[in-house]
């Protein structure tokens, strides 16, 4: 039971920690210290809905469409290999930094609208939560609820830590080498998850 909970926790954490459009937005809002609670809340609730759909919906689909699900796993693994390669390339080539001057002022409604769009209109979010977490959960039956709870908890912890902890990272991410290290770590994690799917 506890093992399954932590499996869900670390699988979810390893997927959502990748810096994408949604996480970058949360990070920037945290750096600006604007609407942090509501941005983190929207992201965490959205992830909870999608993870639940993935774990309980996807795991039932596998019983009916086992062959199709197997192909989805391979497609997801292929995507993660490419996604990891992109971050590896960025780690080798990019010299991007996160400048406070790049951050514009937003009102609450505009910020929440952007957050919802980056969450629900982003195909990567569905791949991570519904397809990949759902696919990984298919081998778990009796303790699948604990897997889902662990995955959901990881999402809540991550978004609130990212949002409120961003201000502590501001000096670090003004150095492009910090982004290189982060991109390299993301690449390794993505490749490890792809290997676990295959």
Phi and psi in degrees as a GROMACS rama.xvg file:
@    title "Ramachandran Plot"
@    xaxis  label "Phi"
@    yaxis  label "Psi"
@TYPE xy
-65.8598  -37.3431  UNK-2
-62.6313  -42.4111  UNK-3
-65.8601  -38.9343  UNK-4
-59.2258  -48.5315  UNK-5
-70.9918  -29.3072  UNK-6
-61.5885  -47.9863  UNK-7
-61.5676  -40.2961  UNK-8
-60.7579  -50.3267  UNK-9
-76.1796  -31.3668  UNK-10
-63.0693  -48.659  UNK-11
-62.1469  -45.7509  UNK-12
-61.8629  -42.2737  UNK-13
-66.7711  -28.1069  UNK-14
-81.0524  -45.0063  UNK-15
-81.4419  -13.1411  UNK-16
-71.9117  -17.7692  UNK-17
-61.9122  130.988  UNK-18
-74.5161  113.466  UNK-19
-130.31  -164.282  UNK-20
-61.3554  -44.2922  UNK-21
-66.1069  -49.404  UNK-22
-66.6064  -36.0934  UNK-23
-63.5191  -39.1105  UNK-24
-64.4181  -44.2408  UNK-25
-61.3211  -43.1933  UNK-26
-61.0245  -44.9106  UNK-27
-66.7557  -40.0709  UNK-28
-63.5569  -36.6655  UNK-29
-65.5244  -39.419  UNK-30
-65.4166  -35.3898  UNK-31
-80.3047  -15.0299  UNK-32
60.1114  42.4339  UNK-33
-120.256  124.426  UNK-34
51.7719  35.8422  UNK-35
-61.4979  -46.4227  UNK-36
-58.5799  -49.5732  UNK-37
-68.283  -35.4091  UNK-38
-64.6676  -47.2683  UNK-39
-64.8901  -39.7172  UNK-40
-62.6761  -46.3316  UNK-41
-60.0866  -45.8238  UNK-42
-63.4213  -44.0326  UNK-43
-68.3861  -42.896  UNK-44
-64.1085  -43.4352  UNK-45
-60.3888  -45.6488  UNK-46
-61.8003  -39.5484  UNK-47
-60.8184  -42.3543  UNK-48
-64.6037  -46.2513  UNK-49
-69.0172  -39.389  UNK-50
-64.1869  -43.7145  UNK-51
-60.3649  -43.9951  UNK-52
-62.6282  -40.4715  UNK-53
-67.1826  -47.7878  UNK-54
-68.4101  -47.0895  UNK-55
-89.4374  -28.9228  UNK-56
-83.4075  -46.6694  UNK-57
-65.922  -39.2107  UNK-58
-66.5103  -27.4571  UNK-59
-78.8052  -34.1775  UNK-60
-62.0671  -33.1387  UNK-61
-63.5056  -28.4262  UNK-62
-69.2213  -30.3623  UNK-63
-94.7624  -38.842  UNK-64
-123.211  59.8582  UNK-65
-59.5872  -41.7407  UNK-66
-66.499  -41.4663  UNK-67
-63.9009  -41.9931  UNK-68
-63.0415  -37.217  UNK-69
-61.7156  -41.0971  UNK-70
-66.2042  -37.6328  UNK-71
-61.9806  -39.1161  UNK-72
-59.9453  -43.7457  UNK-73
-66.9427  -40.0104  UNK-74
-64.0084  -44.5021  UNK-75
-61.3788  -41.538  UNK-76
-63.3493  -41.1378  UNK-77
-61.7816  -42.6773  UNK-78
-61.0606  -43.3666  UNK-79
-65.6576  -34.5828  UNK-80
-62.8101  -46.8197  UNK-81
-65.8744  -43.9641  UNK-82
-61.7197  -41.7513  UNK-83
-64.4103  -38.8038  UNK-84
-63.9127  -37.5983  UNK-85
-62.7865  -42.5424  UNK-86
-69.3554  -34.9225  UNK-87
-64.4083  -40.9272  UNK-88
-62.8989  -43.9895  UNK-89
-61.9644  -37.731  UNK-90
-63.9254  -33.4629  UNK-91
-82.7069  -31.8937  UNK-92
-110.896  -40.3617  UNK-93
-71.1001  148.751  UNK-94
-128.928  37.1144  UNK-95
-73.7782  145.847  UNK-96
-131.153  161.013  UNK-97
-101.577  105.33  UNK-98
-96.9129  138.257  UNK-99
-64.3806  -26.4387  UNK-100
-68.017  -18.4293  UNK-101
-79.5017  -8.99116  UNK-102
-97.6653  119.052  UNK-103
-96.0582  163.028  UNK-104
-76.4448  138.06  UNK-105
-131.674  145.35  UNK-106
-85.7767  170.394  UNK-107
-61.52  -46.5572  UNK-108
-62.1582  -42.6922  UNK-109
-65.2045  -42.6691  UNK-110
-62.5687  -44.2913  UNK-111
-66.8344  -36.7826  UNK-112
-64.2459  -43.7543  UNK-113
-63.3854  -43.1865  UNK-114
-61.1413  -45.0952  UNK-115
-64.2427  -39.5112  UNK-116
-66.0124  -44.5631  UNK-117
-66.5769  -23.537  UNK-118
-86.6283  -55.1444  UNK-119
-88.0725  -16.2799  UNK-120
-104.177  9.70173  UNK-121
-101.678  112.214  UNK-122
-61.2283  -27.0533  UNK-123
-63.7766  -33.7035  UNK-124
-63.3975  -42.734  UNK-125
-67.4205  -38.2538  UNK-126
-63.1824  -45.3315  UNK-127
-67.0853  -50.5725  UNK-128
-85.6047  -52.8381  UNK-129
-78.1431  -50.481  UNK-130
-83.3308  -56.5913  UNK-131
-70.0869  -50.2007  UNK-132
-63.7479  -39.6324  UNK-133
-61.6308  -42.607  UNK-134
-66.0008  -42.7218  UNK-135
-64.8922  -30.7531  UNK-136
-77.9034  -9.13449  UNK-137
-65.5994  -22.7364  UNK-138
-84.5261  -0.457538  UNK-139
-111.016  132.073  UNK-140
-120.904  -66.387  UNK-141
-66.7344  -33.2851  UNK-142
-109.884  25.3961  UNK-143
-63.9761  -29.2048  UNK-144
-62.01  -40.2504  UNK-145
-69.1295  -34.8308  UNK-146
-60.8235  -46.6367  UNK-147
-63.6516  -43.544  UNK-148
-62.8226  -40.109  UNK-149
-63.9891  -42.9804  UNK-150
-64.3711  -41.432  UNK-151
-67.5871  -43.37  UNK-152
-60.3212  -40.7464  UNK-153
-59.0799  -40.6426  UNK-154
-63.7344  -46.5815  UNK-155
-61.7895  -46.2853  UNK-156
-62.4811  -44.987  UNK-157
-61.641  -50.5426  UNK-158
-64.5631  -40.1128  UNK-159
-73.0108  -34.441  UNK-160
-66.7507  -41.4327  UNK-161
-64.5296  -46.0667  UNK-162
-65.0497  -49.5756  UNK-163
-84.5608  -21.8854  UNK-164
-89.2112  -7.55619  UNK-165
-57.9246  -39.0211  UNK-166
-61.6501  -28.0465  UNK-167
-74.4964  -23.0726  UNK-168
-90.0084  -11.0684  UNK-169
-53.2217  -47.4472  UNK-170
-64.0402  -33.4445  UNK-171
-67.7424  -45.3834  UNK-172
-83.8253  9.50972  UNK-173
-83.8469  -9.03321  UNK-174
-101.316  121.427  UNK-175
-61.855  -22.9019  UNK-176
-66.9532  -28.4561  UNK-177
-64.2456  -40.5351  UNK-178
-66.0532  -36.2532  UNK-179
-61.6989  -45.0527  UNK-180
-64.2501  -43.977  UNK-181
-62.7088  -45.4875  UNK-182
-62.1286  -39.565  UNK-183
-63.7693  -43.1506  UNK-184
-64.5533  -40.3715  UNK-185
-61.8286  -42.589  UNK-186
-59.2824  -45.6672  UNK-187
-62.0419  -45.0796  UNK-188
-62.2514  -44.64  UNK-189
-60.7083  -42.0846  UNK-190
-67.36  -37.2548  UNK-191
-65.1359  -41.056  UNK-192
-66.581  -40.7423  UNK-193
-59.6301  -41.629  UNK-194
-63.9411  -38.8371  UNK-195
-67.4891  -29.2325  UNK-196
-72.4761  -35.2034  UNK-197
